[in-house]
């Protein structure tokens, strides 16, 4: 224990060349509170452990230090308050105005809200001020919320070595947790919070890139099994059909549908366009269709003009019409599959999912043989169906 003006904090202490995650507890705080209970100690330990497992120091980047610390403390204490496993020695570091706002949950969302609602002279915003002693004062007059925290994150830039230590530590905790979870030795309320703490947060565009690589079907010489040799079918023998030698290395066609209803965020659209343009190298041809209720545009790209694909993912390239339907999109996919069964590898639909997709997807033929990736830009629905992968933009 260290004698510092803070109840508990995280540190990345160097031991030779080895960095370790350490939680320090201030013995002075405990000594000065004769009624200090075990639940208070549990609260400190959980609070600081959450800082490590949520990688708060690693995630700070160039964010303003005091405001980021307040945002992280708010999220930590809100989780602990809901768990009802511990209690603070003084009070929760929670911004009451945000406590019940379901749309402002993550540390980044709280940080952005605080930066946007900073208190100016005469305003009803929230004041976050760090004094000369390093203490951070939070004042929200409109909700009569006032509290002071001592920074328990690192004010300095985290080194690459320290970042790796955090990642390794979280990975080890995740492995131990999964073993204990399978044994059934962890209570349900702890399971819910640690599932959230230890989830692998991968940017959706990375998931898309991985899905494209994983879902692209076999090269032509293996895809030939999908169109069987007709001569042997009559003899009840299944053998692959003939594929000309010049097509042995072909990797077939990718079809991409862009929902042009106007509700897709241009930033997410450009991200999807970047990944698809980058992944086009895996395909012999890319067909792009733009549709809302009906198909408005169809463009085919070959290898020599893949660089032009990105133009159609820029904001000015998509015009909104207000409605969305997958009826004609799936008809297009089915027709293409019927006419080019051996030359279709993958279908992608970039959509807000506010459509009739559930009414038509199970009636389609292509999805029985061709993988479909749905890039869901609204998180409104999730299609659970074989051969269909849903990726949520968040």
C-alpha atoms as a printed R data frame, in Angstrom:
    type eleno elety resid chain resno       x       y       z
1   ATOM     1    CA   UNK     A     1   0.000   0.000   0.000
2   ATOM     2    CA   UNK     A     2   1.147   3.528  -0.739
3   ATOM     3    CA   UNK     A     3   0.489   6.771   1.056
4   ATOM     4    CA   UNK     A     4  -1.005   8.882  -1.753
5   ATOM     5    CA   UNK     A     5  -3.977  11.313  -1.860
6   ATOM     6    CA   UNK     A     6  -6.156   8.812  -3.672
7   ATOM     7    CA   UNK     A     7  -8.166   5.809  -2.498
8   ATOM     8    CA   UNK     A     8  -6.963   3.421  -5.180
9   ATOM     9    CA   UNK     A     9  -5.351   3.649  -8.593
10  ATOM    10    CA   UNK     A    10  -3.830   1.666 -11.445
11  ATOM    11    CA   UNK     A    11  -0.138   1.815 -12.202
12  ATOM    12    CA   UNK     A    12   2.191   0.261 -14.753
13  ATOM    13    CA   UNK     A    13   5.244  -0.174 -12.530
14  ATOM    14    CA   UNK     A    14   8.527  -1.071 -14.169
15  ATOM    15    CA   UNK     A    15  10.504  -3.960 -12.751
16  ATOM    16    CA   UNK     A    16  13.667  -4.065 -14.802
17  ATOM    17    CA   UNK     A    17  12.283  -4.439 -18.320
18  ATOM    18    CA   UNK     A    18   9.040  -6.051 -17.170
19  ATOM    19    CA   UNK     A    19   5.895  -3.940 -16.769
20  ATOM    20    CA   UNK     A    20   3.086  -5.153 -14.547
21  ATOM    21    CA   UNK     A    21  -0.522  -4.095 -13.974
22  ATOM    22    CA   UNK     A    22  -0.752  -3.026 -10.341
23  ATOM    23    CA   UNK     A    23  -3.648  -1.781  -8.233
24  ATOM    24    CA   UNK     A    24  -2.516   0.394  -5.328
25  ATOM    25    CA   UNK     A    25  -4.653   0.878  -2.218
26  ATOM    26    CA   UNK     A    26  -4.102   3.906   0.015
27  ATOM    27    CA   UNK     A    27  -3.646   2.700   3.602
28  ATOM    28    CA   UNK     A    28  -4.212   6.235   4.910
29  ATOM    29    CA   UNK     A    29  -7.783   6.260   3.585
30  ATOM    30    CA   UNK     A    30  -8.533   2.981   5.353
31  ATOM    31    CA   UNK     A    31  -6.912   4.115   8.614
32  ATOM    32    CA   UNK     A    32  -8.964   7.336   8.641
33  ATOM    33    CA   UNK     A    33 -12.277   5.486   8.260
34  ATOM    34    CA   UNK     A    34 -12.912   3.303  11.338
35  ATOM    35    CA   UNK     A    35 -16.124   1.970   9.793
36  ATOM    36    CA   UNK     A    36 -14.395   0.857   6.628
37  ATOM    37    CA   UNK     A    37 -16.112  -2.349   5.502
38  ATOM    38    CA   UNK     A    38 -15.158  -5.234   3.251
39  ATOM    39    CA   UNK     A    39 -17.709  -4.024   0.695
40  ATOM    40    CA   UNK     A    40 -15.774  -0.736   0.474
41  ATOM    41    CA   UNK     A    41 -12.546  -2.593  -0.313
42  ATOM    42    CA   UNK     A    42 -14.357  -4.730  -2.895
43  ATOM    43    CA   UNK     A    43 -15.634  -1.533  -4.496
44  ATOM    44    CA   UNK     A    44 -12.111  -0.113  -4.856
45  ATOM    45    CA   UNK     A    45 -10.732  -3.355  -6.259
46  ATOM    46    CA   UNK     A    46 -13.557  -3.758  -8.765
47  ATOM    47    CA   UNK     A    47 -13.366  -0.102  -9.805
48  ATOM    48    CA   UNK     A    48  -9.638  -0.275 -10.536
49  ATOM    49    CA   UNK     A    49  -9.903  -3.725 -12.126
50  ATOM    50    CA   UNK     A    50 -12.528  -2.329 -14.497
51  ATOM    51    CA   UNK     A    51 -10.037   0.365 -15.523
52  ATOM    52    CA   UNK     A    52  -7.560  -2.359 -16.516
53  ATOM    53    CA   UNK     A    53  -9.985  -4.770 -18.186
54  ATOM    54    CA   UNK     A    54 -11.629  -1.964 -20.130
55  ATOM    55    CA   UNK     A    55  -8.182  -0.741 -21.183
56  ATOM    56    CA   UNK     A    56  -9.006   2.829 -20.200
57  ATOM    57    CA   UNK     A    57  -5.411   4.079 -20.265
58  ATOM    58    CA   UNK     A    58  -4.826   2.428 -23.631
59  ATOM    59    CA   UNK     A    59  -8.036   3.852 -25.115
60  ATOM    60    CA   UNK     A    60  -7.435   7.459 -24.029
61  ATOM    61    CA   UNK     A    61  -5.337   8.462 -27.022
62  ATOM    62    CA   UNK     A    62  -5.350  12.258 -27.347
63  ATOM    63    CA   UNK     A    63  -8.479  12.800 -25.230
64  ATOM    64    CA   UNK     A    64  -8.381  15.479 -22.524
65  ATOM    65    CA   UNK     A    65  -7.136  13.660 -19.412
66  ATOM    66    CA   UNK     A    66  -9.444  14.943 -16.647
67  ATOM    67    CA   UNK     A    67 -12.621  14.611 -18.714
68  ATOM    68    CA   UNK     A    68 -11.659  11.092 -19.854
69  ATOM    69    CA   UNK     A    69 -10.995  10.052 -16.230
70  ATOM    70    CA   UNK     A    70 -14.425  11.374 -15.209
71  ATOM    71    CA   UNK     A    71 -16.101   9.526 -18.104
72  ATOM    72    CA   UNK     A    72 -14.380   6.238 -17.198
73  ATOM    73    CA   UNK     A    73 -15.201   6.603 -13.496
74  ATOM    74    CA   UNK     A    74 -18.846   7.276 -14.367
75  ATOM    75    CA   UNK     A    75 -19.123   4.088 -16.461
76  ATOM    76    CA   UNK     A    76 -17.270   1.995 -13.855
77  ATOM    77    CA   UNK     A    77 -19.361   3.160 -10.911
78  ATOM    78    CA   UNK     A    78 -22.613   2.893 -12.846
79  ATOM    79    CA   UNK     A    79 -21.813  -0.790 -13.481
80  ATOM    80    CA   UNK     A    80 -20.871  -1.357  -9.829
81  ATOM    81    CA   UNK     A    81 -24.015   0.353  -8.564
82  ATOM    82    CA   UNK     A    82 -26.172  -1.902 -10.751
83  ATOM    83    CA   UNK     A    83 -24.264  -5.018  -9.624
84  ATOM    84    CA   UNK     A    84 -25.020  -4.327  -5.926
85  ATOM    85    CA   UNK     A    85 -21.924  -6.229  -4.848
86  ATOM    86    CA   UNK     A    86 -20.134  -3.327  -3.188
87  ATOM    87    CA   UNK     A    87 -20.492   0.219  -1.934
88  ATOM    88    CA   UNK     A    88 -18.176   3.245  -2.015
89  ATOM    89    CA   UNK     A    89 -16.759   4.770   1.145
90  ATOM    90    CA   UNK     A    90 -18.175   8.161   0.137
91  ATOM    91    CA   UNK     A    91 -20.357   8.185  -3.000
92  ATOM    92    CA   UNK     A    92 -20.471   6.877  -6.542
93  ATOM    93    CA   UNK     A    93 -18.676   9.024  -9.116
94  ATOM    94    CA   UNK     A    94 -21.777   9.110 -11.314
95  ATOM    95    CA   UNK     A    95 -23.052  12.030 -13.396
96  ATOM    96    CA   UNK     A    96 -26.714  11.878 -12.385
97  ATOM    97    CA   UNK     A    97 -27.920  13.562 -15.545
98  ATOM    98    CA   UNK     A    98 -26.565  10.613 -17.569
99  ATOM    99    CA   UNK     A    99 -27.439   7.774 -15.195
100 ATOM   100    CA   UNK     A   100 -30.612   6.725 -17.019
101 ATOM   101    CA   UNK     A   101 -29.705   7.768 -20.559
102 ATOM   102    CA   UNK     A   102 -29.567   4.455 -22.448
103 ATOM   103    CA   UNK     A   103 -28.026   6.048 -25.544
104 ATOM   104    CA   UNK     A   104 -24.995   7.343 -23.615
105 ATOM   105    CA   UNK     A   105 -23.408   4.210 -22.160
106 ATOM   106    CA   UNK     A   106 -19.818   3.835 -23.337
107 ATOM   107    CA   UNK     A   107 -16.858   5.818 -22.054
108 ATOM   108    CA   UNK     A   108 -16.420   7.477 -25.460
109 ATOM   109    CA   UNK     A   109 -20.102   8.494 -25.545
110 ATOM   110    CA   UNK     A   110 -19.902   9.980 -22.032
111 ATOM   111    CA   UNK     A   111 -16.652  11.777 -22.927
112 ATOM   112    CA   UNK     A   112 -18.181  13.288 -26.077
113 ATOM   113    CA   UNK     A   113 -21.243  14.386 -24.106
114 ATOM   114    CA   UNK     A   114 -19.075  16.049 -21.447
115 ATOM   115    CA   UNK     A   115 -16.971  17.857 -24.046
116 ATOM   116    CA   UNK     A   116 -20.120  19.028 -25.843
117 ATOM   117    CA   UNK     A   117 -21.867  20.114 -22.630
118 ATOM   118    CA   UNK     A   118 -18.993  21.848 -20.873
119 ATOM   119    CA   UNK     A   119 -20.199  24.601 -18.596
120 ATOM   120    CA   UNK     A   120 -19.559  28.130 -19.774
121 ATOM   121    CA   UNK     A   121 -20.420  31.288 -17.848
122 ATOM   122    CA   UNK     A   122 -24.172  31.274 -17.284
123 ATOM   123    CA   UNK     A   123 -24.735  27.936 -19.040
124 ATOM   124    CA   UNK     A   124 -26.379  24.813 -17.627
125 ATOM   125    CA   UNK     A   125 -23.526  22.520 -18.601
126 ATOM   126    CA   UNK     A   126 -21.201  20.359 -16.518
127 ATOM   127    CA   UNK     A   127 -17.952  21.763 -15.145
128 ATOM   128    CA   UNK     A   128 -14.903  19.470 -15.058
129 ATOM   129    CA   UNK     A   129 -11.912  21.244 -13.525
130 ATOM   130    CA   UNK     A   130  -8.553  19.880 -12.341
131 ATOM   131    CA   UNK     A   131  -6.917  21.940  -9.582
132 ATOM   132    CA   UNK     A   132  -3.224  22.485  -8.851
133 ATOM   133    CA   UNK     A   133  -3.160  19.411  -6.591
134 ATOM   134    CA   UNK     A   134  -4.433  17.231  -9.412
135 ATOM   135    CA   UNK     A   135  -7.915  16.700  -7.957
136 ATOM   136    CA   UNK     A   136 -10.790  16.787 -10.447
137 ATOM   137    CA   UNK     A   137 -13.976  18.636  -9.457
138 ATOM   138    CA   UNK     A   138 -17.240  17.836 -11.210
139 ATOM   139    CA   UNK     A   139 -20.169  20.258 -10.865
140 ATOM   140    CA   UNK     A   140 -23.586  20.025 -12.490
141 ATOM   141    CA   UNK     A   141 -25.743  22.752 -10.915
142 ATOM   142    CA   UNK     A   142 -28.866  21.825 -12.873
143 ATOM   143    CA   UNK     A   143 -28.950  18.413 -11.121
144 ATOM   144    CA   UNK     A   144 -27.275  19.606  -7.907
145 ATOM   145    CA   UNK     A   145 -24.496  17.098  -8.585
146 ATOM   146    CA   UNK     A   146 -21.107  17.882  -7.082
147 ATOM   147    CA   UNK     A   147 -18.249  15.496  -6.433
148 ATOM   148    CA   UNK     A   148 -14.478  15.406  -6.445
149 ATOM   149    CA   UNK     A   149 -12.280  12.589  -7.677
150 ATOM   150    CA   UNK     A   150  -8.583  11.919  -7.538
151 ATOM   151    CA   UNK     A   151  -7.244  10.729 -10.912
152 ATOM   152    CA   UNK     A   152  -6.705   6.983 -10.907
153 ATOM   153    CA   UNK     A   153  -5.554   6.716 -14.518
154 ATOM   154    CA   UNK     A   154  -2.098   7.515 -15.819
155 ATOM   155    CA   UNK     A   155  -1.647  11.173 -16.884
156 ATOM   156    CA   UNK     A   156   1.288  10.237 -19.095
157 ATOM   157    CA   UNK     A   157   1.230   8.639 -22.512
158 ATOM   158    CA   UNK     A   158   1.205   4.849 -22.263
159 ATOM   159    CA   UNK     A   159   4.190   3.216 -23.932
160 ATOM   160    CA   UNK     A   160   3.892   0.397 -26.445
161 ATOM   161    CA   UNK     A   161   5.372  -2.002 -23.847
162 ATOM   162    CA   UNK     A   162   2.732  -1.016 -21.308
163 ATOM   163    CA   UNK     A   163  -0.037  -1.362 -23.879
164 ATOM   164    CA   UNK     A   164   1.114  -4.891 -24.644
165 ATOM   165    CA   UNK     A   165   1.191  -5.745 -20.934
166 ATOM   166    CA   UNK     A   166  -2.425  -4.615 -20.614
167 ATOM   167    CA   UNK     A   167  -3.490  -6.663 -23.653
168 ATOM   168    CA   UNK     A   168  -1.648  -9.751 -22.343
169 ATOM   169    CA   UNK     A   169  -3.178  -9.333 -18.901
170 ATOM   170    CA   UNK     A   170  -6.705  -9.022 -20.295
171 ATOM   171    CA   UNK     A   171  -6.132 -12.110 -22.461
172 ATOM   172    CA   UNK     A   172  -5.011 -14.103 -19.411
173 ATOM   173    CA   UNK     A   173  -8.032 -12.965 -17.400
174 ATOM   174    CA   UNK     A   174 -10.313 -13.851 -20.314
175 ATOM   175    CA   UNK     A   175  -8.859 -17.369 -20.477
176 ATOM   176    CA   UNK     A   176  -9.262 -17.961 -16.723
177 ATOM   177    CA   UNK     A   177 -12.768 -16.498 -16.765
178 ATOM   178    CA   UNK     A   178 -13.903 -18.756 -19.612
179 ATOM   179    CA   UNK     A   179 -12.647 -21.841 -17.748
180 ATOM   180    CA   UNK     A   180 -14.435 -20.856 -14.526
181 ATOM   181    CA   UNK     A   181 -17.566 -19.884 -16.440
182 ATOM   182    CA   UNK     A   182 -17.744 -23.338 -18.049
183 ATOM   183    CA   UNK     A   183 -17.426 -24.903 -14.590
184 ATOM   184    CA   UNK     A   184 -20.438 -22.863 -13.471
185 ATOM   185    CA   UNK     A   185 -18.500 -21.365 -10.566
186 ATOM   186    CA   UNK     A   186 -19.346 -17.725 -11.379
187 ATOM   187    CA   UNK     A   187 -22.652 -16.142 -10.363
188 ATOM   188    CA   UNK     A   188 -25.026 -14.909 -13.059
189 ATOM   189    CA   UNK     A   189 -24.718 -11.226 -12.146
190 ATOM   190    CA   UNK     A   190 -20.926 -11.426 -12.347
191 ATOM   191    CA   UNK     A   191 -21.169 -13.362 -15.611
192 ATOM   192    CA   UNK     A   192 -23.141 -10.574 -17.260
193 ATOM   193    CA   UNK     A   193 -20.685  -7.865 -16.249
194 ATOM   194    CA   UNK     A   194 -17.548  -9.848 -17.135
195 ATOM   195    CA   UNK     A   195 -19.017 -10.899 -20.492
196 ATOM   196    CA   UNK     A   196 -19.246  -7.191 -21.243
197 ATOM   197    CA   UNK     A   197 -15.830  -6.360 -19.774
198 ATOM   198    CA   UNK     A   198 -13.982  -9.113 -21.611
199 ATOM   199    CA   UNK     A   199 -15.694  -9.034 -24.965
200 ATOM   200    CA   UNK     A   200 -13.350  -8.701 -27.919
201 ATOM   201    CA   UNK     A   201 -14.162  -5.324 -29.426
202 ATOM   202    CA   UNK     A   202 -13.217  -5.493 -33.095
203 ATOM   203    CA   UNK     A   203 -14.095  -2.630 -35.480
204 ATOM   204    CA   UNK     A   204 -16.911  -3.736 -37.780
205 ATOM   205    CA   UNK     A   205 -14.903  -2.960 -40.915
206 ATOM   206    CA   UNK     A   206 -12.257  -5.447 -39.728
207 ATOM   207    CA   UNK     A   207 -14.992  -8.048 -39.245
208 ATOM   208    CA   UNK     A   208 -16.178  -7.352 -42.793
209 ATOM   209    CA   UNK     A   209 -12.700  -7.806 -44.204
210 ATOM   210    CA   UNK     A   210 -12.302 -11.112 -42.351
211 ATOM   211    CA   UNK     A   211 -15.776 -12.268 -43.406
212 ATOM   212    CA   UNK     A   212 -15.083 -11.568 -47.078
213 ATOM   213    CA   UNK     A   213 -11.903 -13.636 -46.947
214 ATOM   214    CA   UNK     A   214 -13.578 -16.449 -45.009
215 ATOM   215    CA   UNK     A   215 -16.831 -16.593 -46.961
216 ATOM   216    CA   UNK     A   216 -15.446 -16.402 -50.476
217 ATOM   217    CA   UNK     A   217 -16.167 -19.843 -51.867
218 ATOM   218    CA   UNK     A   218 -13.641 -22.217 -53.355
219 ATOM   219    CA   UNK     A   219 -11.720 -21.592 -56.527
220 ATOM   220    CA   UNK     A   220 -13.198 -22.892 -59.741
221 ATOM   221    CA   UNK     A   221 -11.589 -26.330 -59.618
222 ATOM   222    CA   UNK     A   222 -13.266 -26.976 -56.241
223 ATOM   223    CA   UNK     A   223 -16.489 -25.127 -56.997
224 ATOM   224    CA   UNK     A   224 -17.078 -27.620 -59.798
225 ATOM   225    CA   UNK     A   225 -18.653 -29.897 -57.176
226 ATOM   226    CA   UNK     A   226 -21.572 -27.461 -57.070
227 ATOM   227    CA   UNK     A   227 -22.399 -28.350 -60.692
228 ATOM   228    CA   UNK     A   228 -22.140 -32.129 -60.896
229 ATOM   229    CA   UNK     A   229 -21.092 -34.145 -63.943
230 ATOM   230    CA   UNK     A   230 -24.413 -34.881 -65.694
231 ATOM   231    CA   UNK     A   231 -23.150 -38.133 -67.262
232 ATOM   232    CA   UNK     A   232 -22.547 -39.749 -63.874
233 ATOM   233    CA   UNK     A   233 -25.671 -38.307 -62.220
234 ATOM   234    CA   UNK     A   234 -27.756 -40.796 -64.254
235 ATOM   235    CA   UNK     A   235 -25.679 -43.593 -62.709
236 ATOM   236    CA   UNK     A   236 -26.280 -42.218 -59.175
237 ATOM   237    CA   UNK     A   237 -22.601 -41.289 -58.919
238 ATOM   238    CA   UNK     A   238 -21.606 -37.780 -57.801
239 ATOM   239    CA   UNK     A   239 -18.526 -36.431 -59.547
240 ATOM   240    CA   UNK     A   240 -17.538 -32.824 -60.214
241 ATOM   241    CA   UNK     A   241 -18.340 -31.217 -63.528
242 ATOM   242    CA   UNK     A   242 -15.628 -30.259 -66.013
243 ATOM   243    CA   UNK     A   243 -13.867 -26.933 -65.556
244 ATOM   244    CA   UNK     A   244 -11.702 -25.666 -68.441
245 ATOM   245    CA   UNK     A   245  -8.034 -25.308 -67.484
246 ATOM   246    CA   UNK     A   246  -8.070 -21.583 -68.272
247 ATOM   247    CA   UNK     A   247 -10.624 -21.096 -65.443
248 ATOM   248    CA   UNK     A   248  -8.793 -23.139 -62.823
249 ATOM   249    CA   UNK     A   249  -7.474 -20.050 -61.003
250 ATOM   250    CA   UNK     A   250 -10.580 -17.859 -61.279
251 ATOM   251    CA   UNK     A   251 -12.048 -16.637 -57.994
252 ATOM   252    CA   UNK     A   252 -15.411 -15.699 -59.431
253 ATOM   253    CA   UNK     A   253 -17.804 -12.782 -58.809
254 ATOM   254    CA   UNK     A   254 -18.760 -10.585 -55.868
255 ATOM   255    CA   UNK     A   255 -22.157  -8.817 -55.935
256 ATOM   256    CA   UNK     A   256 -22.613  -5.812 -53.649
257 ATOM   257    CA   UNK     A   257 -25.979  -4.152 -53.001
258 ATOM   258    CA   UNK     A   258 -26.081  -0.620 -51.570
259 ATOM   259    CA   UNK     A   259 -29.354   0.479 -49.988
260 ATOM   260    CA   UNK     A   260 -29.917   3.996 -51.364
261 ATOM   261    CA   UNK     A   261 -32.839   4.898 -49.085
262 ATOM   262    CA   UNK     A   262 -30.770   7.732 -47.663
263 ATOM   263    CA   UNK     A   263 -30.577   6.511 -44.061
264 ATOM   264    CA   UNK     A   264 -27.035   5.113 -44.211
265 ATOM   265    CA   UNK     A   265 -24.344   7.216 -42.579
266 ATOM   266    CA   UNK     A   266 -21.865   8.435 -45.201
267 ATOM   267    CA   UNK     A   267 -18.893   7.657 -42.936
268 ATOM   268    CA   UNK     A   268 -19.930   4.000 -42.589
269 ATOM   269    CA   UNK     A   269 -20.642   3.841 -46.317
270 ATOM   270    CA   UNK     A   270 -17.107   5.003 -47.106
271 ATOM   271    CA   UNK     A   271 -15.657   2.485 -44.632
272 ATOM   272    CA   UNK     A   272 -17.548  -0.329 -46.356
273 ATOM   273    CA   UNK     A   273 -16.415   0.961 -49.732
274 ATOM   274    CA   UNK     A   274 -12.792   0.989 -48.632
275 ATOM   275    CA   UNK     A   275 -12.949  -2.625 -47.409
276 ATOM   276    CA   UNK     A   276 -14.735  -3.848 -50.537
277 ATOM   277    CA   UNK     A   277 -12.316  -2.000 -52.826
278 ATOM   278    CA   UNK     A   278  -9.401  -3.491 -50.894
279 ATOM   279    CA   UNK     A   279 -10.974  -6.974 -51.019
280 ATOM   280    CA   UNK     A   280 -11.808  -6.781 -54.737
281 ATOM   281    CA   UNK     A   281  -8.422  -8.327 -55.498
282 ATOM   282    CA   UNK     A   282  -9.855 -11.676 -54.369
283 ATOM   283    CA   UNK     A   283 -12.460 -11.648 -57.163
284 ATOM   284    CA   UNK     A   284 -12.463 -11.826 -60.928
285 ATOM   285    CA   UNK     A   285 -15.399  -9.427 -61.170
286 ATOM   286    CA   UNK     A   286 -17.367  -7.101 -58.869
287 ATOM   287    CA   UNK     A   287 -21.000  -6.232 -59.642
288 ATOM   288    CA   UNK     A   288 -22.447  -3.246 -57.787
289 ATOM   289    CA   UNK     A   289 -26.200  -2.629 -57.645
290 ATOM   290    CA   UNK     A   290 -27.769   0.460 -56.087
291 ATOM   291    CA   UNK     A   291 -31.387   0.084 -54.996
292 ATOM   292    CA   UNK     A   292 -34.085   1.390 -52.689
293 ATOM   293    CA   UNK     A   293 -37.484  -0.092 -53.567
294 ATOM   294    CA   UNK     A   294 -36.315  -0.891 -57.109
295 ATOM   295    CA   UNK     A   295 -32.861  -1.355 -58.610
296 ATOM   296    CA   UNK     A   296 -31.668   2.060 -59.765
297 ATOM   297    CA   UNK     A   297 -28.214   1.285 -61.085
298 ATOM   298    CA   UNK     A   298 -26.030  -1.686 -61.990
299 ATOM   299    CA   UNK     A   299 -22.296  -1.343 -62.555
300 ATOM   300    CA   UNK     A   300 -19.781  -4.085 -63.351
301 ATOM   301    CA   UNK     A   301 -16.100  -3.710 -62.506
302 ATOM   302    CA   UNK     A   302 -13.271  -5.835 -63.846
303 ATOM   303    CA   UNK     A   303  -9.798  -6.100 -62.384
304 ATOM   304    CA   UNK     A   304  -8.360  -3.208 -64.385
305 ATOM   305    CA   UNK     A   305 -10.921  -0.682 -63.065
306 ATOM   306    CA   UNK     A   306 -11.351  -1.728 -59.414
307 ATOM   307    CA   UNK     A   307  -9.950   1.642 -58.369
308 ATOM   308    CA   UNK     A   308 -13.233   3.229 -59.512
309 ATOM   309    CA   UNK     A   309 -15.353   1.221 -57.057
310 ATOM   310    CA   UNK     A   310 -14.758   3.684 -54.235
311 ATOM   311    CA   UNK     A   311 -16.432   6.483 -56.197
312 ATOM   312    CA   UNK     A   312 -19.800   4.803 -55.665
313 ATOM   313    CA   UNK     A   313 -19.380   4.727 -51.896
314 ATOM   314    CA   UNK     A   314 -18.876   8.446 -51.533
315 ATOM   315    CA   UNK     A   315 -21.775  10.456 -50.211
316 ATOM   316    CA   UNK     A   316 -22.461  12.194 -53.504
317 ATOM   317    CA   UNK     A   317 -22.730   8.856 -55.311
318 ATOM   318    CA   UNK     A   318 -25.777   7.623 -53.382
319 ATOM   319    CA   UNK     A   319 -29.100   9.425 -53.662
320 ATOM   320    CA   UNK     A   320 -31.791   8.704 -51.079
321 ATOM   321    CA   UNK     A   321 -35.355   7.909 -52.101
322 ATOM   322    CA   UNK     A   322 -36.881   7.190 -48.683
323 ATOM   323    CA   UNK     A   323 -37.977   3.548 -49.051
324 ATOM   324    CA   UNK     A   324 -36.237   0.183 -48.830
325 ATOM   325    CA   UNK     A   325 -37.130  -3.250 -50.194
326 ATOM   326    CA   UNK     A   326 -35.098  -6.416 -50.687
327 ATOM   327    CA   UNK     A   327 -37.615  -8.009 -53.052
328 ATOM   328    CA   UNK     A   328 -35.941  -6.954 -56.310
329 ATOM   329    CA   UNK     A   329 -32.447  -7.208 -54.814
330 ATOM   330    CA   UNK     A   330 -32.953 -10.876 -53.951
331 ATOM   331    CA   UNK     A   331 -34.575 -11.487 -57.353
332 ATOM   332    CA   UNK     A   332 -31.417 -10.090 -58.915
333 ATOM   333    CA   UNK     A   333 -29.213 -12.332 -56.741
334 ATOM   334    CA   UNK     A   334 -31.346 -15.377 -57.635
335 ATOM   335    CA   UNK     A   335 -31.275 -14.645 -61.351
336 ATOM   336    CA   UNK     A   336 -27.513 -14.110 -61.344
337 ATOM   337    CA   UNK     A   337 -27.031 -17.358 -59.448
338 ATOM   338    CA   UNK     A   338 -29.295 -19.231 -61.876
339 ATOM   339    CA   UNK     A   339 -27.375 -17.944 -64.897
340 ATOM   340    CA   UNK     A   340 -23.855 -18.031 -63.370
341 ATOM   341    CA   UNK     A   341 -23.976 -20.768 -60.729
342 ATOM   342    CA   UNK     A   342 -20.261 -21.509 -60.979
343 ATOM   343    CA   UNK     A   343 -19.204 -17.880 -61.199
344 ATOM   344    CA   UNK     A   344 -20.772 -16.366 -58.089
345 ATOM   345    CA   UNK     A   345 -18.753 -16.448 -54.877
346 ATOM   346    CA   UNK     A   346 -20.287 -13.968 -52.461
347 ATOM   347    CA   UNK     A   347 -23.157 -11.477 -52.039
348 ATOM   348    CA   UNK     A   348 -23.112  -8.418 -49.768
349 ATOM   349    CA   UNK     A   349 -26.001  -6.123 -48.846
350 ATOM   350    CA   UNK     A   350 -25.293  -2.788 -47.142
351 ATOM   351    CA   UNK     A   351 -28.643  -1.829 -45.630
352 ATOM   352    CA   UNK     A   352 -30.378  -0.207 -42.659
353 ATOM   353    CA   UNK     A   353 -32.580  -3.358 -42.459
354 ATOM   354    CA   UNK     A   354 -35.745  -1.233 -42.350
355 ATOM   355    CA   UNK     A   355 -37.194  -3.301 -45.155
356 ATOM   356    CA   UNK     A   356 -39.120  -6.441 -46.036
357 ATOM   357    CA   UNK     A   357 -35.950  -8.540 -45.878
358 ATOM   358    CA   UNK     A   358 -37.436 -11.159 -43.539
359 ATOM   359    CA   UNK     A   359 -40.340 -11.756 -45.925
360 ATOM   360    CA   UNK     A   360 -38.092 -12.679 -48.849
361 ATOM   361    CA   UNK     A   361 -34.760 -14.006 -47.594
362 ATOM   362    CA   UNK     A   362 -36.003 -17.519 -46.789
363 ATOM   363    CA   UNK     A   363 -37.613 -17.817 -50.230
364 ATOM   364    CA   UNK     A   364 -34.407 -17.132 -52.115
365 ATOM   365    CA   UNK     A   365 -32.428 -19.836 -53.899
366 ATOM   366    CA   UNK     A   366 -28.970 -18.252 -54.028
367 ATOM   367    CA   UNK     A   367 -28.549 -18.170 -50.242
368 ATOM   368    CA   UNK     A   368 -28.693 -21.976 -50.089
369 ATOM   369    CA   UNK     A   369 -25.346 -22.136 -51.885
370 ATOM   370    CA   UNK     A   370 -23.827 -18.639 -51.818
371 ATOM   371    CA   UNK     A   371 -22.744 -16.853 -48.608
372 ATOM   372    CA   UNK     A   372 -24.534 -13.565 -47.881
373 ATOM   373    CA   UNK     A   373 -23.058 -10.810 -45.702
374 ATOM   374    CA   UNK     A   374 -25.522  -8.232 -44.347
375 ATOM   375    CA   UNK     A   375 -23.867  -4.995 -43.225
376 ATOM   376    CA   UNK     A   376 -26.497  -3.699 -40.799
377 ATOM   377    CA   UNK     A   377 -26.164   0.075 -40.428
378 ATOM   378    CA   UNK     A   378 -28.946   0.500 -37.847
379 ATOM   379    CA   UNK     A   379 -28.768  -2.552 -35.548
380 ATOM   380    CA   UNK     A   380 -32.549  -2.850 -36.052
381 ATOM   381    CA   UNK     A   381 -32.691  -6.564 -36.915
382 ATOM   382    CA   UNK     A   382 -30.496  -9.637 -36.900
383 ATOM   383    CA   UNK     A   383 -31.059 -12.456 -39.388
384 ATOM   384    CA   UNK     A   384 -30.254 -15.863 -37.879
385 ATOM   385    CA   UNK     A   385 -29.947 -18.131 -40.873
386 ATOM   386    CA   UNK     A   386 -27.444 -20.589 -42.268
387 ATOM   387    CA   UNK     A   387 -25.071 -19.048 -44.808
388 ATOM   388    CA   UNK     A   388 -25.951 -15.500 -43.648
389 ATOM   389    CA   UNK     A   389 -23.499 -13.335 -41.679
390 ATOM   390    CA   UNK     A   390 -24.733 -10.098 -40.099
391 ATOM   391    CA   UNK     A   391 -22.201  -7.375 -39.253
392 ATOM   392    CA   UNK     A   392 -23.401  -4.444 -37.137
393 ATOM   393    CA   UNK     A   393 -21.979  -0.987 -37.838
394 ATOM   394    CA   UNK     A   394 -21.266   0.693 -34.503
